């Protein structure tokens, strides 16, 4: 095991289980460093059957993932020994933990203070909080420590998103820290995202004379990449957000997902 990294995993499962895809991801992460699992609903039997090298903390189901992150970060001993500390949660399905971890960690760079798997400008510019890595320079800084200490167990989802998920990136930028994203959309992926947004009425293109249409590809940055770039995230990182599978709110054609991972999806119960 390489002890140079730490991973704080915020977990919740309605049935109190550690699903197979979560177990496999935790086992893969444990090969890269120290893993802390903070769960708001985990049965004793499931906790006892977890990988032996995982530090498990169970707590009351309040405060959403950011309060789990806070508790997990506070549990780290001698944090100065880690080159990076990562936070991630159980809101996504990892079909190939080797592909995900290798790809994400390969993007780590000492010059980037906070690397998210994805970056969004929906509402305001922010790293999406389901997977973010913090550099030693950042997580040992006093401003960063103070920001996490101030987190409260807020149980209103929208408030948590605005104050903590969006607030974290706003805080980092305001204090001069750098942000980066492991996933980088191409012009073609932005075009596909905008075309779908047009089809469902989320985006209005500019119509020009002579049957021409103007599309500003930068407008795609305001779309949630875990939905509107789901195919690229699946191909590059072998992940998909649970919400996309469970609700598919934007009515995507998910045939590519089921063609590639249908058997594994059948093995996952919600």
C-alpha positions as a Markdown table, in Angstrom:
| # | Residue | x | y | z |
|---|---|---|---|---|
| 1 | Unk | 0.0 | 0.0 | 0.0 |
| 2 | Unk | 1.1 | 3.5 | -0.8 |
| 3 | Unk | 0.5 | 5.6 | 2.3 |
| 4 | Unk | 0.9 | 8.9 | 0.5 |
| 5 | Unk | -2.8 | 9.5 | -0.1 |
| 6 | Unk | -5.9 | 9.4 | 2.0 |
| 7 | Unk | -9.5 | 8.9 | 0.9 |
| 8 | Unk | -12.6 | 9.9 | 2.8 |
| 9 | Unk | -15.6 | 8.1 | 1.4 |
| 10 | Unk | -19.1 | 9.4 | 2.4 |
| 11 | Unk | -21.5 | 6.5 | 2.3 |
| 12 | Unk | -25.3 | 6.1 | 2.6 |
| 13 | Unk | -27.4 | 3.2 | 1.5 |
| 14 | Unk | -31.1 | 3.0 | 2.2 |
| 15 | Unk | -30.8 | -0.7 | 3.2 |
| 16 | Unk | -27.6 | -0.2 | 5.2 |
| 17 | Unk | -25.6 | -2.3 | 2.7 |
| 18 | Unk | -22.1 | -2.0 | 1.1 |
| 19 | Unk | -23.0 | -2.7 | -2.5 |
| 20 | Unk | -20.5 | -4.8 | -4.5 |
| 21 | Unk | -19.4 | -1.9 | -6.7 |
| 22 | Unk | -18.7 | 0.2 | -3.5 |
| 23 | Unk | -16.7 | -2.7 | -1.9 |
| 24 | Unk | -14.6 | -3.1 | -5.1 |
| 25 | Unk | -13.9 | 0.7 | -5.2 |
| 26 | Unk | -12.9 | 0.8 | -1.5 |
| 27 | Unk | -10.6 | -2.2 | -2.0 |
| 28 | Unk | -9.0 | -0.5 | -5.0 |
| 29 | Unk | -8.6 | 2.8 | -3.1 |
| 30 | Unk | -7.0 | 1.0 | -0.2 |
| 31 | Unk | -4.1 | 0.0 | -2.5 |
| 32 | Unk | -3.4 | 3.7 | -3.0 |
| 33 | Unk | -3.5 | 4.8 | 0.6 |
| 34 | Unk | -5.5 | 5.2 | 3.8 |
| 35 | Unk | -9.3 | 4.9 | 3.4 |
| 36 | Unk | -11.9 | 6.2 | 5.8 |
| 37 | Unk | -15.5 | 5.2 | 5.2 |
| 38 | Unk | -18.0 | 7.5 | 7.0 |
| 39 | Unk | -21.5 | 6.0 | 6.7 |
| 40 | Unk | -24.9 | 7.4 | 7.8 |
| 41 | Unk | -26.6 | 4.0 | 7.3 |
| 42 | Unk | -24.6 | 0.8 | 7.6 |
| 43 | Unk | -25.6 | -2.4 | 9.4 |
| 44 | Unk | -23.2 | -4.0 | 11.9 |
| 45 | Unk | -23.1 | -7.1 | 9.8 |
| 46 | Unk | -22.1 | -5.1 | 6.7 |
| 47 | Unk | -19.5 | -3.1 | 8.6 |
| 48 | Unk | -18.0 | -6.3 | 10.0 |
| 49 | Unk | -17.7 | -7.8 | 6.5 |
| 50 | Unk | -16.0 | -4.7 | 5.0 |
| 51 | Unk | -12.3 | -4.9 | 3.9 |
| 52 | Unk | -10.2 | -5.2 | 7.0 |
| 53 | Unk | -7.9 | -2.2 | 6.2 |
| 54 | Unk | -10.8 | 0.3 | 5.9 |
| 55 | Unk | -11.4 | 2.6 | 8.9 |
| 56 | Unk | -15.2 | 2.8 | 9.3 |
| 57 | Unk | -17.0 | 5.5 | 11.1 |
| 58 | Unk | -20.8 | 5.4 | 11.5 |
| 59 | Unk | -22.9 | 8.4 | 12.4 |
| 60 | Unk | -26.4 | 9.9 | 12.6 |
| 61 | Unk | -28.0 | 10.6 | 9.2 |
| 62 | Unk | -27.8 | 14.4 | 9.3 |
| 63 | Unk | -25.8 | 16.9 | 7.3 |
| 64 | Unk | -25.5 | 15.0 | 4.0 |
| 65 | Unk | -22.1 | 14.1 | 2.5 |
| 66 | Unk | -20.3 | 17.3 | 3.5 |
| 67 | Unk | -20.7 | 16.5 | 7.2 |
| 68 | Unk | -19.4 | 13.0 | 6.6 |
| 69 | Unk | -16.4 | 14.5 | 4.8 |
| 70 | Unk | -15.8 | 16.8 | 7.8 |
| 71 | Unk | -15.8 | 13.9 | 10.2 |
| 72 | Unk | -13.6 | 11.8 | 8.0 |
| 73 | Unk | -11.1 | 14.6 | 7.5 |
| 74 | Unk | -10.9 | 15.3 | 11.2 |
| 75 | Unk | -10.2 | 11.6 | 11.8 |
| 76 | Unk | -6.9 | 11.6 | 9.8 |
| 77 | Unk | -3.8 | 11.3 | 11.9 |
| 78 | Unk | -0.7 | 13.1 | 10.9 |
| 79 | Unk | -2.2 | 14.6 | 7.7 |
| 80 | Unk | 1.1 | 16.1 | 6.7 |
| 81 | Unk | 2.3 | 12.7 | 5.6 |
| 82 | Unk | -0.2 | 12.7 | 2.7 |
| 83 | Unk | 0.5 | 14.2 | -0.7 |
| 84 | Unk | -3.2 | 14.3 | -1.4 |
| 85 | Unk | -6.4 | 13.9 | 0.5 |
| 86 | Unk | -9.5 | 12.9 | -1.6 |
| 87 | Unk | -13.2 | 13.1 | -0.8 |
| 88 | Unk | -15.7 | 11.0 | -2.7 |
| 89 | Unk | -19.2 | 9.5 | -2.1 |
| 90 | Unk | -21.6 | 6.8 | -3.0 |
| 91 | Unk | -23.7 | 8.8 | -5.4 |
| 92 | Unk | -22.0 | 7.2 | -8.4 |
| 93 | Unk | -21.5 | 3.7 | -9.7 |
| 94 | Unk | -17.9 | 2.6 | -10.5 |
| 95 | Unk | -17.9 | -0.2 | -13.1 |
| 96 | Unk | -14.1 | -0.5 | -13.3 |
| 97 | Unk | -12.3 | 0.8 | -10.2 |
| 98 | Unk | -8.9 | 0.2 | -11.8 |
| 99 | Unk | -9.8 | 2.4 | -14.7 |
| 100 | Unk | -11.3 | 5.1 | -12.5 |
| 101 | Unk | -8.6 | 5.3 | -9.9 |
| 102 | Unk | -5.7 | 5.1 | -12.4 |
| 103 | Unk | -7.2 | 7.7 | -14.7 |
| 104 | Unk | -8.1 | 10.1 | -11.9 |
| 105 | Unk | -4.8 | 9.8 | -10.0 |
| 106 | Unk | -2.8 | 10.2 | -13.2 |
| 107 | Unk | -4.2 | 13.7 | -13.5 |
| 108 | Unk | -2.9 | 14.8 | -10.1 |
| 109 | Unk | -0.4 | 17.6 | -10.3 |
| 110 | Unk | 1.3 | 19.5 | -7.5 |
| 111 | Unk | 0.4 | 22.7 | -9.2 |
| 112 | Unk | -3.3 | 22.0 | -8.9 |
| 113 | Unk | -4.6 | 22.6 | -5.4 |
| 114 | Unk | -8.0 | 21.0 | -5.9 |
| 115 | Unk | -8.7 | 18.4 | -8.7 |
| 116 | Unk | -12.3 | 17.3 | -9.2 |
| 117 | Unk | -13.3 | 14.6 | -11.5 |
| 118 | Unk | -15.7 | 17.0 | -13.1 |
| 119 | Unk | -16.2 | 20.8 | -13.2 |
| 120 | Unk | -19.5 | 22.6 | -13.7 |
| 121 | Unk | -20.6 | 26.2 | -14.2 |
| 122 | Unk | -24.2 | 25.3 | -13.5 |
| 123 | Unk | -25.4 | 28.1 | -11.1 |
| 124 | Unk | -21.8 | 29.0 | -10.4 |
| 125 | Unk | -18.3 | 27.6 | -11.2 |
| 126 | Unk | -17.6 | 24.6 | -9.0 |
| 127 | Unk | -15.9 | 21.3 | -8.7 |
| 128 | Unk | -18.6 | 18.6 | -8.3 |
| 129 | Unk | -18.2 | 17.2 | -4.9 |
| 130 | Unk | -18.6 | 13.4 | -5.6 |
| 131 | Unk | -14.8 | 13.1 | -6.2 |
| 132 | Unk | -12.2 | 15.8 | -5.4 |
| 133 | Unk | -8.5 | 15.6 | -4.5 |
| 134 | Unk | -6.8 | 18.2 | -2.3 |
| 135 | Unk | -3.1 | 18.8 | -2.4 |
| 136 | Unk | -1.0 | 18.9 | 0.7 |
| 137 | Unk | -0.4 | 22.6 | 0.2 |
| 138 | Unk | -4.2 | 23.2 | 0.3 |
| 139 | Unk | -5.4 | 20.8 | 3.1 |
| 140 | Unk | -2.6 | 21.9 | 5.5 |
| 141 | Unk | -3.4 | 25.6 | 5.0 |
| 142 | Unk | -5.2 | 27.4 | 7.8 |
| 143 | Unk | -8.0 | 28.9 | 5.6 |
| 144 | Unk | -8.9 | 25.4 | 4.4 |
| 145 | Unk | -8.9 | 23.9 | 7.9 |
| 146 | Unk | -11.0 | 26.8 | 9.2 |
| 147 | Unk | -13.6 | 26.4 | 6.3 |
| 148 | Unk | -14.1 | 22.7 | 7.2 |
| 149 | Unk | -14.3 | 23.4 | 11.0 |
| 150 | Unk | -17.2 | 25.8 | 10.2 |
| 151 | Unk | -19.3 | 23.2 | 8.5 |
| 152 | Unk | -22.6 | 22.5 | 10.3 |
| 153 | Unk | -24.9 | 19.4 | 10.0 |
| 154 | Unk | -27.4 | 21.1 | 7.7 |
| 155 | Unk | -30.1 | 18.7 | 6.5 |
| 156 | Unk | -31.7 | 20.7 | 3.7 |
| 157 | Unk | -30.2 | 19.4 | 0.5 |
| 158 | Unk | -30.4 | 22.6 | -1.5 |
| 159 | Unk | -28.8 | 24.6 | 1.3 |
| 160 | Unk | -26.0 | 22.1 | 1.5 |
| 161 | Unk | -25.4 | 22.4 | -2.3 |
| 162 | Unk | -25.4 | 26.2 | -2.3 |
| 163 | Unk | -23.4 | 26.7 | 0.9 |
| 164 | Unk | -21.0 | 23.8 | 0.7 |
| 165 | Unk | -20.6 | 22.3 | -2.7 |
| 166 | Unk | -20.7 | 25.6 | -4.6 |
| 167 | Unk | -19.4 | 27.4 | -1.5 |
| 168 | Unk | -16.2 | 25.3 | -1.4 |
| 169 | Unk | -15.1 | 26.2 | -4.9 |
| 170 | Unk | -16.0 | 29.9 | -4.3 |
| 171 | Unk | -13.9 | 29.8 | -1.1 |
| 172 | Unk | -11.0 | 28.2 | -2.9 |
| 173 | Unk | -11.0 | 30.7 | -5.8 |
| 174 | Unk | -11.4 | 33.7 | -3.4 |
| 175 | Unk | -8.3 | 32.6 | -1.5 |
| 176 | Unk | -6.2 | 32.1 | -4.6 |
| 177 | Unk | -6.2 | 28.3 | -4.7 |
| 178 | Unk | -6.2 | 26.6 | -8.2 |
| 179 | Unk | -8.9 | 24.3 | -9.4 |
| 180 | Unk | -8.7 | 21.6 | -12.1 |
| 181 | Unk | -10.8 | 18.9 | -13.6 |
| 182 | Unk | -9.8 | 15.3 | -14.6 |
| 183 | Unk | -12.5 | 15.3 | -17.2 |
| 184 | Unk | -12.0 | 17.8 | -20.0 |
| 185 | Unk | -14.9 | 18.1 | -22.5 |
| 186 | Unk | -14.0 | 18.3 | -26.2 |
| 187 | Unk | -15.8 | 20.7 | -28.6 |
| 188 | Unk | -17.7 | 17.7 | -30.0 |
| 189 | Unk | -18.9 | 16.6 | -26.5 |
| 190 | Unk | -20.0 | 20.2 | -25.8 |
| 191 | Unk | -21.9 | 20.2 | -29.1 |
| 192 | Unk | -23.7 | 16.9 | -28.3 |
| 193 | Unk | -24.6 | 18.3 | -24.8 |
| 194 | Unk | -26.1 | 21.4 | -26.3 |
| 195 | Unk | -28.0 | 19.6 | -29.0 |
| 196 | Unk | -29.7 | 17.4 | -26.3 |
| 197 | Unk | -30.4 | 20.5 | -24.2 |
| 198 | Unk | -32.1 | 22.1 | -27.3 |
| 199 | Unk | -34.2 | 18.9 | -27.9 |
| 200 | Unk | -35.6 | 19.0 | -24.3 |
| 201 | Unk | -36.1 | 22.8 | -24.3 |
| 202 | Unk | -33.3 | 23.6 | -21.8 |
| 203 | Unk | -31.4 | 25.7 | -24.3 |
| 204 | Unk | -32.4 | 28.1 | -27.1 |
| 205 | Unk | -30.0 | 28.6 | -30.0 |
| 206 | Unk | -29.6 | 31.8 | -32.0 |
| 207 | Unk | -31.3 | 31.5 | -35.4 |
| 208 | Unk | -29.6 | 33.4 | -38.2 |
| 209 | Unk | -30.7 | 34.2 | -41.8 |
| 210 | Unk | -30.5 | 31.6 | -44.5 |
| 211 | Unk | -31.5 | 28.7 | -42.3 |
| 212 | Unk | -28.4 | 28.9 | -40.2 |
| 213 | Unk | -28.1 | 28.4 | -36.4 |
| 214 | Unk | -25.5 | 29.9 | -34.0 |
| 215 | Unk | -24.5 | 27.7 | -31.1 |
| 216 | Unk | -22.1 | 29.0 | -28.5 |
| 217 | Unk | -20.2 | 25.9 | -27.3 |
| 218 | Unk | -19.3 | 27.7 | -24.0 |
| 219 | Unk | -22.9 | 27.5 | -23.0 |
| 220 | Unk | -22.4 | 23.7 | -22.5 |
| 221 | Unk | -20.3 | 24.5 | -19.5 |
| 222 | Unk | -23.5 | 25.5 | -17.7 |
| 223 | Unk | -24.9 | 22.0 | -18.1 |
| 224 | Unk | -24.3 | 19.3 | -15.5 |
| 225 | Unk | -21.5 | 17.2 | -17.0 |
| 226 | Unk | -22.5 | 14.1 | -15.0 |
| 227 | Unk | -25.7 | 14.1 | -17.0 |
| 228 | Unk | -24.9 | 15.8 | -20.3 |
| 229 | Unk | -21.5 | 14.3 | -20.7 |
| 230 | Unk | -22.4 | 10.9 | -19.2 |
| 231 | Unk | -21.2 | 8.9 | -22.2 |
| 232 | Unk | -17.7 | 10.5 | -22.0 |
| 233 | Unk | -17.5 | 9.9 | -18.3 |
| 234 | Unk | -18.5 | 6.3 | -18.8 |
| 235 | Unk | -16.0 | 5.7 | -21.5 |
| 236 | Unk | -13.1 | 7.5 | -19.9 |
| 237 | Unk | -13.7 | 6.7 | -16.2 |
| 238 | Unk | -16.2 | 3.8 | -16.2 |
| 239 | Unk | -18.6 | 5.6 | -13.9 |
| 240 | Unk | -22.2 | 6.8 | -14.0 |
| 241 | Unk | -24.2 | 8.8 | -11.5 |
| 242 | Unk | -26.9 | 6.8 | -9.7 |
| 243 | Unk | -29.4 | 9.6 | -10.3 |
| 244 | Unk | -29.0 | 9.2 | -14.1 |
| 245 | Unk | -29.8 | 5.5 | -13.9 |
| 246 | Unk | -32.6 | 5.8 | -11.3 |
| 247 | Unk | -34.4 | 8.9 | -12.6 |
| 248 | Unk | -32.9 | 9.9 | -15.9 |
| 249 | Unk | -34.4 | 13.4 | -15.5 |
| 250 | Unk | -33.3 | 14.7 | -18.9 |
| 251 | Unk | -34.5 | 11.6 | -20.8 |
| 252 | Unk | -31.2 | 10.5 | -22.3 |
| 253 | Unk | -31.0 | 7.4 | -24.4 |
| 254 | Unk | -29.1 | 5.0 | -22.1 |
| 255 | Unk | -28.7 | 2.2 | -24.5 |
| 256 | Unk | -24.9 | 2.6 | -24.6 |
| 257 | Unk | -24.8 | 2.2 | -20.8 |
| 258 | Unk | -26.9 | -1.0 | -20.9 |
| 259 | Unk | -25.0 | -2.4 | -23.9 |
| 260 | Unk | -21.7 | -1.9 | -22.0 |
| 261 | Unk | -22.6 | -2.7 | -18.4 |
| 262 | Unk | -26.1 | -4.2 | -18.4 |
| 263 | Unk | -25.0 | -7.3 | -16.5 |
| 264 | Unk | -23.4 | -5.3 | -13.8 |
| 265 | Unk | -26.4 | -3.0 | -13.5 |
| 266 | Unk | -28.6 | -6.1 | -13.0 |
| 267 | Unk | -26.3 | -7.1 | -10.1 |
| 268 | Unk | -26.9 | -3.7 | -8.3 |
| 269 | Unk | -30.1 | -3.3 | -6.3 |
| 270 | Unk | -31.1 | 0.2 | -5.2 |
